Structures are given as structure tokens and as C-alpha cells.
């Protein structure tokens, strides 16, 4: 066994004392480089596709290196494979890199002049070899529940299902031309005689003919690019929870289409804690239940669809307060852990069964240093990216280094 004290300058009393650590190696043929093993000095090469569950997380405090690591993996996938890549970017961090890699950034905003994604988009593959209308109707119910904080009645769900059938009837015959939009659904709701339908139409009015109509248009983006970045930085708080749900449905559509083509899809969701973030009025917090439920379903299903999800966050504690978030953490075979706050260290140790000796590597860790979890192996790593390169300037978010 070796010690790696030389890799870290122990200059303050708060710096954790690193414990002796038995060397494990992660060296998958044909995999991606994630740094050097901090114990043995050997390269860490991992092929996430070989894992039983290829979904994963990248987390650490601000400035710890998690964003750099996510972008490095994204670059390797883009250059070394023909796989498709989709990024959800709430903080407008990926645009320059995506452009440099030949991808397309889609800016979704409620301030006008934005790209549009139609929540009513549907394809023949959408139903997972079942009835696509049933799955889309279920999605629309979730959308209304998100808009009303879960306050729609069972009778209103029946109305939504009926109206979905009405507006899709002609389109589903051929799947050609323009699919219906939320405006079409709003018009059909207005035609119904039940008081519950009138209430649903009034709820939808703000998002179809009102000032928050960003999701009431036909899709106008080039969704054929193999690298897509959804920039939702300008999506206001009134639309953020709805926007997250619509983004997931659009991503789901793409993954299903790729599956029918035999193509693999990598999905990166930055600031994934937003799907679990508490919100509400009068101090009555609630979880963004319906977007987190949809994400949870994707987490379970994407493996068999030829896709993997990667969540990126510094708000580990907020994710783990959700039962769905906790399940997703506990059932992810891949993780990159950078410097962690004390509370997050405790929670990660408990859920992932990380020993005290292992957790020491994410206690006051330098930038780019941490732990990598691949299956049952947990290995300390070092990934010092050279700063005197154009690539570093593209991926760095450190102030003054653009």
C-alpha cells in the first residue's frame, strides 16, 4: 500500500489526513479517460456502457471540478463515438463548447424570440410499442398536475384524456404534417360542457394565449443534430417546473427515436437538484413532484433504450431529501465525487457505504481530485487538466479564465 500525501499539500488544520488505501484499478478496454489513480498512478479508463446500470452522477461543491469533468466526458464521447449527446443547461455554461463541437444550442425563454418545443410532439415510436396516445395523455395529465400543484380532480383527468383523443385523432392516422399544440388542446377544452373542462381551459389560458405561451407553438428547432443543448437559463420561475417536464418529454422522444435506429444517447442534466427543489407559498414547501417522477421513470428505463443519464449537482443534500433522488443515487453504478460539504459527506457515506478512509479524499480536496465509483469499486483519482490550452478555455467556468 502507498500513501498519497504528496498529491496534496496538508497546510491547514482543517485538511483531512489521508488514510492508507488499497489500490484498485479501473481499466476498461475502449473506455474513457477519467484521470490517474491517486494510489497506483495508473490511468483510470472506464466504459460506462459495460456497467449493469450506466446512469451516474457528478457532484461536488462549486469550483471543485465537477463541471470540467462533465465537459471532458462529453468531449470524449463526441470525438470517440457516433453516439448522440443531449445537455440540459440551466446556467448557460455549455454553449461555447457545444458550438465548437458542431452542436446546436436551443435557447428556451419566455421573453420572446426564443426556440420553441411543442409538448404535444408525438411519434409512432413514442408509446414503446404500445399506444402512443395513452402515454401522451398520461404526460398531459402530469403537465396539468404540475400547473395546478396536483389539484386536478379524477373527473378532469377523464376530460383531458378525451380532449387528447380529439386533437390527435387525425394526426395519429399518418403521423405527417404538424402535430397539435397546447392551443389546440385549449380550444377543445373550451368546447366541452363540464364545469371541470372550463376550469382546465382557464388554467391553460395563461400558457397558450397568455404571456407564458412559450410552450404553445410548433417545434422550430433542428432536432437532428447529434449534439443538442437545451439552454433554459432565461426560463422564468413561473415556467421552470413546467419547462423541466417538457424538456424531459422532448428528450424521451429523442431517446425512443434513437433506439429505433440502433443509436446510443448520452443525456447530461446540469443542476439536477432543480428536479427535486422545494417550492411553494406561505412556507408550505413541496417537491417538484411530477418532473421528478418523470425523471425517475427515465432513470429506470433508459438503460434498455440504449441511453444513459448523468446528473450534475453541488446540492447533494437537496436531491437526497427526495425518495426518488435517494433511489437514483443508490442505483447508479457510476459516480464522480469531488470536494464535498460536511453534510453531503455524511449522506454519501451512509447511502453509498463509503468508508472513512475513502471519504477523506473528498474532504477539502483540491480541484480535480476526488473519488470515482464504478460498480462496486471506489477509487481516489487525480485529474489535473492542463490550463495552457484552447480546450481548457472552452470548458473552464472560473472567473477570469474565459
N, C-alpha and C positions, 0 to 999 in steps of 0.2 A: 504493500500500500504506500501511496505517496501523499504528501501534503501539498496544497496549492496556495500556501500563504504568499508565495512570491508573486501570484497573479493579482493580489490585492494589497493596497497599502493600508495597513492597520494603524492609522494615525490618530484615531479618536476613540474614546472610551465606549462610544455607542456602537462601534463597528463590531459585528458578530465575530466570534472566534470560530474559524472553520475547523470542522472535525475531520479526522481521518476518514477516508471514503473508499470503499472497494470499487475498483474500476469495472464499469460495464461498457460495452461497445454497441453502437448503433451504426451499422454499415450495410445498408440495403443496396444491392446492385441496381443501378439505374435510378436511384433516388436523387433527392435534392440536398444540397449542402446547407447545413444549419449552424456551422461553427466548428470549434475544436472541443474535444473532450477535455474538461478542465483538470482531470486527474491523469489521463494517459497521454494527452496531447494529440491523439489521433483524430482524424476528420470524422464528423458526425454526418452521415448520409442516411436520409430516411425517405422511404417511398410510402406515403400515406395510403395509397390505393391497396396496399397489401394488408392493411390492418382490418380486423374484424369489423370495426366501425371507424371510418376515416374522418368523421367530423372532429372538430377540435376548437380550442380557444387559445388566444394570445392575450396575456394580461400583465399589467404592471402599472406602477404609478407614472404620472406624467414625466416625460423626459428619461424614462428607463430604457427605451429602445424598442418598445413593442411595435410602434408604427413602422420603424425601419425594418424590423423583422418581417412584418406582414408584406411590405413592399418588396423585400428581397425574394420572398417566396413567390409573390405574384410575377416578378420579373423572370424567375427561373421557369415557372410554368409557361409563361408567354413565349419564351425563347426556345425551350427544350421540348415542347409538346404542341399538338394541334388542338388541345382542349379549349373550350370556351371559358371565359372569365367574366364574372359579374360582381360589381362592387356597389355596396350601399354606403354613401359618403355623406354623413350629416355635417361634417365640419369643413368641407371643401379642401381636403388635403391631397386628393389623388389626381386632380385634373391635369396638371402639367405632365405627370408621369404617364397617365393614360394616353394623352396626346402624343407623347414621344414614342410610345409603343404602338401607335397606329390605331388606338381605340377611339371610342366615342363617349363623350360625357353628356349626359342628359340632365339639364337643369330643370327641376320641378319647383315652381314658385307660384304663390297666389297673388303676386304683384303685377301679373300681366307679362305678355311677351315671352312666355315660357314654353318648354316642350310639354306635350300632353300624353298621358297614358290613360286609356279608356278602361275602367274597371270591369266593363261589360265584355271585353275581348274574350273570345272563346274559339277553340279549335276542335276538330274531330277527336284529337288525342286527349283533350282536357279531362275526360272522365275516367282515365285509367282503364280503358277497355270496357267501361260501363257507360251509362247515360250521362253525357257531359252536362246536360241541363240540370240534372239533380245536384251535381257538385256545384255548379254556378249558382243555383238557387240557394244552396246552403251558405255559399260565400256571401251572397247578398243579405241573407238574414244576419250573418255576423257583422256585415257592414252597418246595417241599421242598429244592431245592438251596440256597436261602437259609437255611433252617433247619439244614441239615447242613453248611454251608460247602462245598457242591459235592461231597459224598462219597457221593451215592446211585449205585447201580450201574445199568447198562443194563437188567438184568432187572427192577429195581424201577421203572424208568420204564414198562415194559410193564404192571406191576401197577397203577400209578397211572392209566394210560390205560384199563385195563379197568374199574377201580372208578369212574372218572369216567363212563364209559358206563353203568354200573349205576345210579348215583344220579341221573343226569339223564334216564334213559330215559322215564319218564312225563311229567316236566315239559316236555321238548322237543316233545311231541306238540301242545301248545296254548300254551305259554308263559304259562299262567294259574295263579293261586294262588301259594303261596310256593315259591321255588326251594330246592334242597337247601342245607345248610350244611356246614361242616367237620366237624360232629358226625356227619352222615350219612356222610360220606366215611370218618371214623374207624371207624364201625360196620361199613361194608362191608369195610374193610381187615381188620378182626378176623375176618371170615368166610372170608378167603382161606387156603389151606392152605400156601402157600410160606413158608419162614422169613423171606424178604425182606419179605413183607407184614406179618408180626408186628413186624419192626423198624420199618417205616414207621408202623405204628399206635402203637408206643411213642413214636416221635418226635412224633407229632401229639397224643398224650395230654395233654401239658402245655398245649397250645394249644386244647384242646376241652373236656376235663373237669377240667383242672388250673387253676392260679392265673392263667395267662396266656390266659384264654379270651375276650378282648375281640373277637376276630375269628371267634367261633364262633356268632354269633347272626344272626337275620334283620335286615336293614337296617331301622332305625326312624327315619330322618331324612326331612325333606321335601326331596327332591332336585329338586323342580320350581321352586324359587326361582331366578331368573335370576342371582343373586349368591350364591355359596356359598364359605364359608371353612372349610377343614379345619384346626382347631387341634390340633396333635399335640404341644403343649408338655409334657403330662403322660405321654406315651408313654415308658415306661422304656427303658433301654439294651437290655434283653433283647428288646424288641419293635420297636425303632426301625427296624432294617433291614427287618424283615417289614412294618412299618407303611408304610414308604415304597413298597414294592412294591404293597401293597394299595391305597394312595392312587392310584397311577398307573393301576392297573387300573380303579378306580372312575371316574377322570377320563376314561380311554379310553372306557368305556361311555357316559359323558355326551356326549363329543365325537361318537361314532358316531351316537347318537340325534339330536343336533342336526343332523348332516349330513343325515339322512333328512328333517328338517323344513326344510332350507334355511336353518339358523340358524348364525351365526358364533360361535365360542367363543374367549375370551381366557383363557389359563392362566398364572398367576403363581406361581413357585416360589421362595419366600424361602429363604435359606441353602442354595442348590442344591448347595454343596460337600458336603453330607451324603450325597448320592448317590454321591460319589466318595471319601468319607472312608475312610482306612485304619483297620482294626481287626484284632484277633487276640490270641492268647495267647502268652506267652513271647517277646515281641518279634517274633514272626513276623507281620508286617503283611500284610493282604490288602485288596484293594479290594472294596467292596460290589458285587460283580460283577453280580449278577442284577437289582438295582434300576437300576444304571447302564445295563445292556444294554436294559432295557425303556424307560428314558428316551431312550436313543439312538435306538431304533426310533420312538418318538413324535416325536422331533426331525426325523426324516427323513420321516415320513408325515403329520403333522398339516396341512401346507400343503394337500394335496389333500383333506383332510377339512373345510376351512373353519375352521381353527383356527390359533392362533399360541401359541408358548411363550415365556415370558420368565423367564430365570434371574437371581436377585438374590444377590449374594455379596460379601464382602470377602476371602474366601480364594481368590483367583485362582490362586495357585501350586498349591494342592492339587487344584483342578479340572484344571489343565493337566498334572499328573503322570499323569493318565489319558489313554490314547489316545482314548477316546470323548469325553472332555471337550475335548481338543485339537481333535478333528474338529468338535465342535459349535461351538466358538469360531470356527474357521476358516470355517465355513459358516453364519454368522449375519450377515445383511445390516444388522441394526440393533444399535447399542450406545450406551449412555451410560456414559462413563468419568469418574469423579470422582477426587479425590486418591488416588494410588497409592503403595504402599510401593516402595522402590527395586527389589527383586527382581521385583515384579509389573510395574513399568515396563519392565524388560528383557525379560520374557517377552512382554508385549503388543507391544512394538516388534518383536520377532522374528516373532511369528505373524501380526500384522496389518500388518506393513510400515509402522509408524508412524515418521515421521522424527523426528530430534532436536528440530527446531523445533516439531513437533506435540506430542511427549511433554512438552515443557516446561510445557504447560498443565495437566498433572495432577501436577506436581511441586510440593508444598507449596501446592496450590490452596486458596483459601477455600471455605467451604461453598457448595454450589450452583454452583460453577464447574467446568468440565471440557471434555471433548471429546464430540461426538456423531458417530457413524458411521452414515451412511445410504447403503447401496450402496457405491460407491467414494469417496464424499465424506466427508471427516473435517473437522469444523468446530469451532472453540472456541466455547463458549457460556457465558452467564451466566443464572442463573435464581434471582433473589432473591425469595423468597416473602414477602409482607407478613405480619408477625407479629401485628399487632393485629386478628386475625380469628378467628372461631369455627372456621373451616375449618383454620387453622394449628394450633389447639389439638387438633383431632381427629387430625391427621396427624403431629404432632411426637412424637418419642420422646426428646427431650432432657430429662434430669432437671430437674425444677423448672418445666417448661413445660406439664405436663398441665393 
